[in-house]
């Protein structure tokens, strides 16, 4: 695990203290083939959502950076909506050797699930990839975080 610093301490009181306060959470790991990974996560309660976007350390020295954002209760979680529409049984075949891999862990009060996919071609998985990027952009809105802005540019080069 990684430490996201003082920002985490500042928002920890906003996170739910009891499991029944959580509506849902998801954690996405973004794994580009030739660049360091990133983590994107949202926990939604009945009152607000907390989003975290973090570039993880890598051997090539890419800087570790993170951003935390509190969204109001009216914020629309595009990832959650997209996850509800994914066709898990689409059998369209395609082959790629390099690119990007996503792992999305979903937590609700009643279940847990993991969806993993690489170089999405299926329309619903492309929408999920876009929703993940849109969530990262929403977390980064109105923030001058140069390392994460650089990471967003790295991430974009993997999108087909």
N, CA, C and O of each residue as an XYZ file, in Angstrom:
640
protein
N       0.845     -1.181      0.000
C       0.000      0.000      0.000
C       0.881      1.232      0.000
O       2.064      1.143      0.329
N       0.345      2.348     -0.352
C       1.107      3.578     -0.405
C       0.471      4.594      0.520
O      -0.704      4.480      0.871
N       1.245      5.581      0.908
C       0.761      6.621      1.814
C       0.485      7.879      1.004
O       1.359      8.347      0.275
N      -0.701      8.424      1.118
C      -1.035      9.600      0.315
C      -0.926     10.897      1.097
O      -1.322     11.954      0.605
N      -0.395     10.827      2.304
C       0.018     12.035      2.991
C      -1.048     12.773      3.760
O      -2.077     12.216      4.143
N      -0.770     14.047      3.976
C      -1.599     14.891      4.818
C      -3.026     15.045      4.299
O      -3.956     15.198      5.091
N      -3.211     15.008      2.973
C      -4.557     15.144      2.425
C      -5.458     14.028      2.944
O      -6.635     14.251      3.227
N      -4.895     12.820      3.066
C      -5.677     11.690      3.580
C      -6.124     11.969      5.004
O      -7.280     11.731      5.355
N      -5.216     12.471      5.819
C      -5.557     12.799      7.204
C      -6.661     13.853      7.244
O      -7.545     13.803      8.099
N      -6.605     14.801      6.322
C      -7.577     15.890      6.311
C      -8.980     15.429      5.921
O      -9.966     16.023      6.357
N      -9.081     14.377      5.104
C     -10.410     13.944      4.645
C     -10.900     12.688      5.338
O     -12.037     12.270      5.115
N     -10.077     12.078      6.170
C     -10.440     10.802      6.782
C     -11.757     10.886      7.549
O     -12.520      9.919      7.565
N     -12.036     12.019      8.182
C     -13.292     12.162      8.933
C     -14.512     12.175      8.010
O     -15.632     11.956      8.471
N     -14.309     12.430      6.704
C     -15.416     12.431      5.752
C     -15.772     11.025      5.279
O     -16.876     10.792      4.787
N     -14.850     10.104      5.427
C     -15.121      8.738      5.007
C     -16.069      8.079      5.994
O     -16.058      8.409      7.180
N     -16.880      7.162      5.521
C     -17.848      6.526      6.405
C     -17.163      5.742      7.510
O     -16.152      5.076      7.284
N     -17.719      5.829      8.691
C     -17.184      5.115      9.836
C     -17.860      3.761     10.022
O     -17.355      2.912     10.757
N     -18.990      3.554      9.368
C     -19.734      2.302      9.468
C     -20.018      1.797      8.063
O     -20.242      2.587      7.146
N     -20.007      0.487      7.897
C     -20.204     -0.107      6.575
C     -21.531      0.300      5.961
O     -21.616      0.476      4.746
N     -22.573      0.453      6.775
C     -23.895      0.760      6.213
C     -23.982      2.176      5.649
O     -24.946      2.503      4.956
N     -22.988      3.023      5.934
C     -22.981      4.377      5.382
C     -22.501      4.398      3.931
O     -22.759      5.361      3.209
N     -21.810      3.353      3.504
C     -21.252      3.297      2.154
C     -22.309      2.814      1.177
O     -22.909      1.758      1.376
N     -22.539      3.583      0.125
C     -23.427      3.120     -0.943
C     -22.663      2.180     -1.864
O     -23.145      1.095     -2.192
N     -21.480      2.596     -2.277
C     -20.596      1.728     -3.057
C     -19.200      2.337     -3.104
O     -19.005      3.529     -2.868
N     -18.246      1.480     -3.414
C     -16.866      1.897     -3.632
C     -16.331      1.130     -4.820
O     -16.748      0.005     -5.094
N     -15.420      1.742     -5.506
C     -14.681      1.029     -6.535
C     -13.242      1.533     -6.547
O     -12.964      2.691     -6.235
N     -12.344      0.636     -6.914
C     -10.922      0.951     -7.009
C     -10.432      0.420     -8.343
O     -10.562     -0.770     -8.630
N      -9.871      1.297     -9.155
C      -9.351      0.901    -10.468
C      -7.836      1.033    -10.459
O      -7.288      2.053    -10.043
N      -7.174     -0.010    -10.923
C      -5.734      0.039    -11.136
C      -5.509      0.158    -12.634
O      -6.049     -0.623    -13.418
N      -4.714      1.131    -13.021
C      -4.413      1.408    -14.425
C      -2.970      0.968    -14.647
O      -2.056      1.461    -13.986
N      -2.769      0.041    -15.577
C      -1.443     -0.544    -15.777
C      -0.996     -0.427    -17.235
O      -1.202     -1.350    -18.023
N      -0.387      0.703    -17.592
C       0.175      0.806    -18.939
C       1.386     -0.124    -19.085
O       2.122     -0.344    -18.123
N       1.587     -0.662    -20.283
C       2.675     -1.618    -20.498
C       4.054     -1.044    -20.206
O       4.897     -1.725    -19.622
N       4.290      0.192    -20.603
C       5.641      0.739    -20.538
C       5.761      1.948    -19.622
O       6.735      2.694    -19.713
N       4.803      2.149    -18.755
C       4.812      3.284    -17.840
C       4.307      2.807    -16.487
O       3.741      1.719    -16.376
N       4.515      3.628    -15.451
C       4.089      3.209    -14.115
C       2.573      3.127    -13.985
O       1.845      3.766    -14.744
N       2.101      2.346    -13.029
C       0.659      2.217    -12.812
C       0.090      3.421    -12.063
O       0.824      4.257    -11.537
N      -1.221      3.479    -12.034
C      -1.937      4.500    -11.261
C      -3.114      3.833    -10.575
O      -3.531      2.732    -10.933
N      -3.631      4.529     -9.585
C      -4.785      4.057     -8.836
C      -5.833      5.152     -8.850
O      -5.524      6.326     -8.650
N      -7.068      4.758     -9.086
C      -8.198      5.679     -9.100
C      -9.293      5.031     -8.267
O      -9.642      3.874     -8.504
N      -9.839      5.751     -7.300
C     -10.829      5.148     -6.406
C     -11.896      6.162     -6.025
O     -11.624      7.357     -5.912
N     -13.117      5.667     -5.829
C     -14.224      6.496     -5.349
C     -15.001      5.694     -4.312
O     -15.334      4.528     -4.527
N     -15.281      6.333     -3.196
C     -16.200      5.792     -2.194
C     -17.368      6.761     -2.107
O     -17.179      7.960     -1.904
N     -18.579      6.233     -2.264
C     -19.786      7.064     -2.262
C     -20.631      6.727     -1.040
O     -20.918      5.562     -0.765
N     -21.021      7.767     -0.316
C     -21.928      7.612      0.820
C     -23.246      8.287      0.441
O     -23.422      8.712     -0.700
N     -24.151      8.383      1.377
C     -25.421      9.054      1.117
C     -25.258     10.573      1.060
O     -26.155     11.276      0.597
N     -24.114     11.080      1.528
C     -23.922     12.527      1.632
C     -22.918     13.102      0.638
O     -23.037     14.261      0.240
N     -21.933     12.304      0.236
C     -20.891     12.794     -0.650
C     -20.103     11.604     -1.201
O     -20.349     10.451     -0.848
N     -19.157     11.921     -2.070
C     -18.225     10.915     -2.577
C     -16.814     11.453     -2.401
O     -16.571     12.656     -2.491
N     -15.895     10.537     -2.149
C     -14.485     10.895     -2.024
C     -13.746     10.193     -3.159
O     -13.814      8.971     -3.289
N     -13.046     10.967     -3.974
C     -12.268     10.417     -5.076
C     -10.789     10.600     -4.838
O     -10.361     11.638     -4.334
N     -10.005      9.605     -5.195
C      -8.549      9.653     -5.056
C      -7.939      9.193     -6.378
O      -8.330      8.166     -6.932
N      -6.983      9.963     -6.871
C      -6.230      9.621     -8.073
C      -4.766      9.670     -7.688
O      -4.293     10.695     -7.196
N      -4.036      8.581     -7.904
C      -2.648      8.515     -7.475
C      -1.800      7.805     -8.503
O      -2.156      6.728     -8.981
N      -0.670      8.414     -8.844
C       0.342      7.746     -9.657
C       1.231      6.964     -8.704
O       1.702      7.501     -7.701
N       1.457      5.707     -9.017
C       2.208      4.833     -8.116
C       3.683      4.833     -8.482
O       4.035      5.143     -9.620
N       4.547      4.491     -7.540
C       5.985      4.516     -7.824
C       6.371      3.450     -8.838
O       5.742      2.396     -8.933
N       7.415      3.750     -9.587
C       7.915      2.805    -10.576
C       9.437      2.871    -10.594
O      10.037      3.843    -10.134
N      10.037      1.846    -11.121
C      11.496      1.764    -11.162
C      12.111      2.869    -12.013
O      13.255      3.262    -11.784
N      11.357      3.376    -12.999
C      11.927      4.388    -13.883
C      11.911      5.797    -13.284
O      12.286      6.753    -13.962
N      11.486      5.940    -12.034
C      11.577      7.223    -11.361
C      10.421      8.169    -11.607
O      10.505      9.336    -11.224
N       9.344      7.716    -12.231
C       8.168      8.561    -12.426
C       7.719      9.061    -11.060
O       7.612      8.263    -10.128
N       7.456     10.341    -10.912
C       7.138     10.859     -9.571
C       5.826     10.310     -9.027
O       4.858     10.112     -9.762
N       5.823     10.075     -7.749
C       4.607      9.663     -7.069
C       3.804     10.928     -6.790
O       4.330     11.910     -6.267
N       2.543     10.891     -7.142
C       1.682     12.055     -6.926
C       0.285     11.561     -6.618
O      -0.065     10.429     -6.953
N      -0.518     12.404     -5.982
C      -1.887     12.026     -5.670
C      -2.754     13.276     -5.554
O      -2.266     14.386     -5.344
N      -4.038     13.053     -5.696
C      -5.010     14.131     -5.546
C      -6.272     13.537     -4.935
O      -6.706     12.452     -5.320
N      -6.847     14.245     -3.993
C      -8.083     13.835     -3.337
C      -9.130     14.891     -3.614
O      -8.828     16.084     -3.593
N     -10.361     14.468     -3.874
C     -11.444     15.421     -4.100
C     -12.701     14.926     -3.411
O     -13.009     13.734     -3.425
N     -13.423     15.863     -2.806
C     -14.716     15.565     -2.204
C     -15.786     16.056     -3.171
O     -15.805     17.232     -3.536
N     -16.673     15.160     -3.586
C     -17.781     15.508     -4.471
C     -19.057     15.602     -3.643
O     -19.221     14.867     -2.669
N     -19.947     16.488     -4.019
C     -21.227     16.622     -3.336
C     -22.149     15.447     -3.635
O     -21.845     14.604     -4.478
N     -23.275     15.401     -2.937
C     -24.225     14.294     -3.103
C     -24.866     14.286     -4.490
O     -25.429     13.272     -4.904
N     -24.786     15.405     -5.210
C     -25.364     15.473     -6.552
C     -24.403     15.016     -7.651
O     -24.770     14.999     -8.826
N     -23.167     14.642     -7.275
C     -22.188     14.201     -8.262
C     -22.609     12.874     -8.872
O     -23.034     11.965     -8.158
N     -22.494     12.759    -10.181
C     -22.872     11.555    -10.904
C     -21.631     10.685    -11.106
O     -20.685     11.104    -11.772
N     -21.627      9.500    -10.547
C     -20.506      8.571    -10.685
C     -20.654      7.828    -12.006
O     -21.383      6.842    -12.109
N     -19.952      8.323    -13.003
C     -20.027      7.766    -14.354
C     -19.511      6.318    -14.405
O     -20.018      5.505    -15.178
N     -18.517      6.007    -13.593
C     -17.984      4.637    -13.568
C     -19.042      3.679    -13.052
O     -19.262      2.620    -13.640
N     -19.699      4.043    -11.959
C     -20.743      3.185    -11.401
C     -21.853      2.954    -12.422
O     -22.322      1.827    -12.580
N     -22.272      3.996    -13.106
C     -23.326      3.836    -14.117
C     -22.871      2.936    -15.255
O     -23.642      2.102    -15.729
N     -21.636      3.091    -15.697
C     -21.122      2.285    -16.797
C     -20.975      0.824    -16.387
O     -21.264     -0.077    -17.175
N     -20.528      0.589    -15.158
C     -20.388     -0.789    -14.687
C     -21.712     -1.541    -14.739
O     -21.729     -2.745    -14.992
N     -22.814     -0.847    -14.504
C     -24.126     -1.495    -14.542
C     -24.497     -1.969    -15.938
O     -25.357     -2.839    -16.076
N     -23.874     -1.422    -16.979
C     -24.274     -1.752    -18.348
C     -23.317     -2.697    -19.076
O     -23.535     -2.995    -20.250
N     -22.268     -3.172    -18.410
C     -21.268     -3.990    -19.104
C     -21.815     -5.379    -19.409
O     -22.397     -6.042    -18.551
N     -21.613     -5.797    -20.648
C     -21.958     -7.147    -21.071
C     -20.737     -8.024    -20.807
O     -19.772     -7.989    -21.571
N     -20.772     -8.800    -19.746
C     -19.638     -9.637    -19.372
C     -19.450    -10.842    -20.285
O     -18.420    -11.514    -20.222
N     -20.419    -11.116    -21.120
C     -20.359    -12.313    -21.945
C     -20.164    -12.009    -23.424
O     -20.429    -12.868    -24.264
N     -19.715    -10.833    -23.755
C     -19.383    -10.504    -25.136
C     -18.153    -11.312    -25.531
O     -17.143    -11.292    -24.826
N     -18.230    -12.008    -26.628
C     -17.139    -12.892    -27.030
C     -16.381    -12.381    -28.238
O     -15.737    -13.171    -28.929
N     -16.434    -11.102    -28.513
C     -15.693    -10.532    -29.633
C     -14.199    -10.752    -29.401
O     -13.670    -10.407    -28.344
N     -13.522    -11.332    -30.402
C     -12.111    -11.647    -30.262
C     -11.258    -10.546    -30.876
O     -11.547    -10.046    -31.963
N     -10.211    -10.182    -30.165
C      -9.181     -9.307    -30.710
C      -7.895     -9.613    -29.954
O      -7.934    -10.122    -28.834
N      -6.766     -9.304    -30.561
C      -5.486     -9.639    -29.979
C      -4.574     -8.431    -30.009
O      -4.429     -7.772    -31.039
N      -3.962     -8.147    -28.879
C      -2.949     -7.105    -28.798
C      -1.815     -7.632    -27.934
O      -2.033     -8.464    -27.053
N      -0.629     -7.156    -28.180
C       0.513     -7.612    -27.407
C       0.855     -6.657    -26.275
O       1.194     -7.100    -25.178
N       0.775     -5.386    -26.515
C       1.104     -4.380    -25.516
C      -0.054     -3.400    -25.428
O      -0.973     -3.435    -26.247
N      -0.006     -2.547    -24.455
C      -1.059     -1.546    -24.323
C      -1.305     -1.209    -22.878
O      -0.385     -0.850    -22.143
N      -2.558     -1.326    -22.472
C      -2.940     -0.926    -21.127
C      -3.897     -1.950    -20.543
O      -4.728     -2.516    -21.253
N      -3.774     -2.181    -19.257
C      -4.658     -3.112    -18.542
C      -5.350     -2.356    -17.421
O      -4.762     -1.490    -16.774
N      -6.598     -2.701    -17.209
C      -7.391     -2.123    -16.123
C      -7.899     -3.248    -15.236
O      -8.296     -4.307    -15.722
N      -7.882     -3.012    -13.943
C      -8.531     -3.908    -12.984
C      -9.412     -3.027    -12.117
O      -8.930     -2.093    -11.477
N     -10.704     -3.326    -12.098
C     -11.657     -2.531    -11.337
C     -12.290     -3.433    -10.288
O     -12.976     -4.402    -10.613
N     -12.050     -3.100     -9.026
C     -12.663     -3.823     -7.914
C     -13.867     -3.020     -7.453
O     -13.770     -1.814     -7.225
N     -15.009     -3.699     -7.316
C     -16.265     -3.053     -6.949
C     -16.721     -3.620     -5.611
O     -16.710     -4.831     -5.391
N     -17.124     -2.713     -4.723
C     -17.584     -3.110     -3.400
C     -18.935     -2.456     -3.132
O     -19.077     -1.238     -3.245
N     -19.915     -3.263     -2.780
C     -21.191     -2.753     -2.296
C     -21.466     -3.457     -0.971
O     -20.712     -4.337     -0.557
N     -22.533     -3.069     -0.323
C     -22.866     -3.695      0.954
C     -23.150     -5.185      0.780
O     -22.911     -5.976      1.692
N     -23.663     -5.567     -0.397
C     -24.074     -6.960     -0.582
C     -23.115     -7.809     -1.414
O     -23.244     -9.034     -1.415
N     -22.156     -7.204     -2.123
C     -21.276     -8.038     -2.949
C     -19.962     -7.333     -3.267
O     -19.800     -6.130     -3.062
N     -19.031     -8.138     -3.776
C     -17.761     -7.647     -4.286
C     -17.544     -8.275     -5.648
O     -17.978     -9.399     -5.901
N     -16.867     -7.540     -6.528
C     -16.583     -8.075     -7.857
C     -15.303     -7.452     -8.383
O     -14.887     -6.383     -7.937
N     -14.686     -8.133     -9.336
C     -13.512     -7.592    -10.028
C     -13.699     -7.793    -11.520
O     -14.072     -8.870    -11.985
N     -13.428     -6.725    -12.253
C     -13.448     -6.787    -13.711
C     -12.056     -6.404    -14.178
O     -11.538     -5.350    -13.810
N     -11.454     -7.259    -14.986
C     -10.157     -6.972    -15.565
C     -10.261     -7.014    -17.074
O     -10.920     -7.892    -17.631
N      -9.614     -6.068    -17.740
C      -9.625     -6.043    -19.199
C      -8.424     -5.261    -19.701
O      -7.857     -4.430    -18.992
N      -8.053     -5.545    -20.935
C      -6.912     -4.878    -21.551
C      -7.313     -4.330    -22.904
O      -8.121     -4.926    -23.617
N      -6.740     -3.185    -23.252
C      -6.940     -2.582    -24.573
C      -8.386     -2.721    -25.050
O      -8.647     -3.399    -26.043
N      -9.311     -2.094    -24.359
C     -10.729     -2.354    -24.627
C     -11.152     -2.025    -26.062
O     -10.804     -0.983    -26.617
N     -11.907     -2.947    -26.631
C     -12.506     -2.776    -27.951
C     -14.025     -2.848    -27.876
O     -14.723     -2.180    -28.639
N     -14.536     -3.661    -26.955
C     -15.977     -3.789    -26.776
C     -16.531     -2.416    -26.383
O     -15.932     -1.739    -25.547
N     -17.659     -1.986    -26.962
C     -18.183     -0.644    -26.681
C     -18.387     -0.333    -25.199
O     -18.058      0.768    -24.758
N     -18.923     -1.278    -24.420
C     -19.153     -0.959    -23.005
C     -17.833     -0.841    -22.241
O     -17.738     -0.057    -21.296
N     -16.818     -1.607    -22.639
C     -15.519     -1.475    -21.981
C     -14.820     -0.180    -22.400
O     -14.118      0.432    -21.595
N     -15.004      0.235    -23.635
C     -14.482      1.547    -24.060
C     -15.149      2.655    -23.249
O     -14.491      3.612    -22.840
N     -16.463      2.523    -23.015
C     -17.164      3.522    -22.190
C     -16.632      3.526    -20.756
O     -16.524      4.582    -20.134
N     -16.299      2.340    -20.235
C     -15.737      2.272    -18.893
C     -14.369      2.952    -18.851
O     -14.067      3.681    -17.906
N     -13.559      2.721    -19.849
C     -12.255      3.387    -19.925
C     -12.426      4.908    -19.952
O     -11.710      5.634    -19.263
N     -13.378      5.378    -20.751
C     -13.668      6.815    -20.822
C     -14.184      7.331    -19.480
O     -13.798      8.415    -19.042
N     -15.051      6.561    -18.828
C     -15.587      6.967    -17.521
C     -14.468      7.060    -16.484
O     -14.470      7.965    -15.650
N     -13.517      6.132    -16.532
C     -12.376      6.204    -15.621
C     -11.572      7.472    -15.869
O     -11.198      8.171    -14.927
N     -11.308      7.766    -17.130
C     -10.570      8.993    -17.450
C     -11.352     10.236    -17.029
O     -10.773     11.182    -16.495
N     -12.652     10.239    -17.265
C     -13.469     11.391    -16.870
C     -13.461     11.590    -15.354
O     -13.477     12.722    -14.872
N     -13.436     10.486    -14.609
C     -13.373     10.597    -13.153
C     -12.028     11.179    -12.721
O     -11.976     12.040    -11.842
N     -10.946     10.713    -13.337
C      -9.627     11.285    -13.025
C      -9.613     12.778    -13.343
O      -9.074     13.568    -12.568
N     -10.194     13.169    -14.464
C     -10.253     14.589    -14.836
C     -11.093     15.379    -13.840
O     -10.755     16.517    -13.513
N     -12.182     14.792    -13.355
C     -13.021     15.479    -12.367
C     -12.261     15.681    -11.055
O     -12.385     16.725    -10.416
N     -11.485     14.692    -10.662
C     -10.677     14.830     -9.454
C      -9.616     15.910     -9.648
O      -9.270     16.623     -8.706
N      -9.106     16.027    -10.858
C      -8.042     16.983    -11.158
C      -8.552     18.386    -11.496
O      -7.756     19.318    -11.613
N      -9.867     18.547    -11.653
C     -10.425     19.852    -12.048
C      -9.992     20.938    -11.068
O     -10.038     20.754     -9.852
N      -9.576     22.061    -11.619
C      -9.195     23.240    -10.832
C      -8.018     22.983     -9.903
O      -7.885     23.654     -8.879
N      -7.169     22.029    -10.238
C      -6.007     21.716     -9.415
C      -4.758     21.770    -10.292
O      -4.765     21.290    -11.426
N      -3.707     22.346     -9.767
C      -2.436     22.387    -10.488
C      -1.507     21.324     -9.911
O      -0.663     21.615     -9.064
N      -1.673     20.102    -10.375
C      -0.863     18.982     -9.923
C      -0.087     18.496    -11.144
O      -0.543     17.613    -11.870
N       1.073     19.074    -11.359
C       1.835     18.801    -12.583
C       2.191     17.326    -12.787
O       2.084     16.834    -13.910
N       2.613     16.601    -11.740
C       2.908     15.172    -11.972
C       1.684     14.373    -12.438
O       1.807     13.510    -13.308
N       0.516     14.650    -11.871
C      -0.680     13.922    -12.307
C      -1.156     14.400    -13.675
O      -1.695     13.607    -14.447
N      -0.969     15.670    -13.987
C      -1.275     16.144    -15.341
C      -0.386     15.415    -16.346
O      -0.845     15.022    -17.419
N       0.889     15.235    -15.993
C       1.803     14.486    -16.862
C       1.344     13.035    -16.993
O       1.427     12.451    -18.073
N       0.859     12.454    -15.891
C       0.381     11.077    -15.950
C      -0.838     10.972    -16.878
O      -0.949     10.020    -17.650
N      -1.738     11.937    -16.803
C      -2.895     11.918    -17.708
C      -2.445     11.911    -19.164
O      -3.051     11.231    -19.991
N      -1.393     12.658    -19.489
C      -0.866     12.658    -20.859
C      -0.288     11.301    -21.238
O      -0.458     10.851    -22.371
N       0.396     10.643    -20.296
C       0.904      9.295    -20.531
C      -0.261      8.341    -20.777
O      -0.226      7.537    -21.708
N      -1.292      8.433    -19.938
C      -2.465      7.557    -20.062
C      -3.117      7.737    -21.425
O      -3.508      6.756    -22.057
N      -3.239      8.965    -21.881
C      -3.899      9.240    -23.181
C      -3.214      8.544    -24.349
O      -3.880      8.153    -25.307
N      -1.897      8.382    -24.286
C      -1.200      7.773    -25.424
C      -1.522      6.285    -25.573
O      -1.236      5.688    -26.611
N      -2.116      5.686    -24.537
C      -2.502      4.266    -24.617
C      -3.925      4.070    -25.118
O      -4.334      2.942    -25.390
N      -4.671      5.137    -25.242
C      -6.064      5.028    -25.679
C      -6.097      4.970    -27.200
O      -5.491      5.803    -27.875
N      -6.792      4.005    -27.723
C      -6.861      3.829    -29.183
C      -8.006      4.617    -29.741
O      -8.235      4.603    -30.950
